[in-house]
Amino acid sequence: MNEIETSRIDTEEDAEPGGFRQSSSSIYSRQSAAHFKDRLGELEMENARLHRLVAELLIKNQQLRRPD
């Protein structure tokens, strides 16, 4: 198990009475469609930002590796 999986198991935030855990999909199923669409838009924007950041870092990395 990796560190992320271990920390997920150790947290009690999703625990229900009796020790059962809710799945993350059940959390989203209770949210309104408008909230879900807003969140989806936010995640798409963040994803695009991260893609640009990775592209910039790849270019910088290539420039640094280029022999002068």
Secondary structure, DSSP 8 states (H G I E B T S, - for coil): --HHHHHHHH--TTB-TTS-B--HHHHHHTS-HHHHHHHHHHHHHHHHHHHHHHHHHHHHHHHHHS--
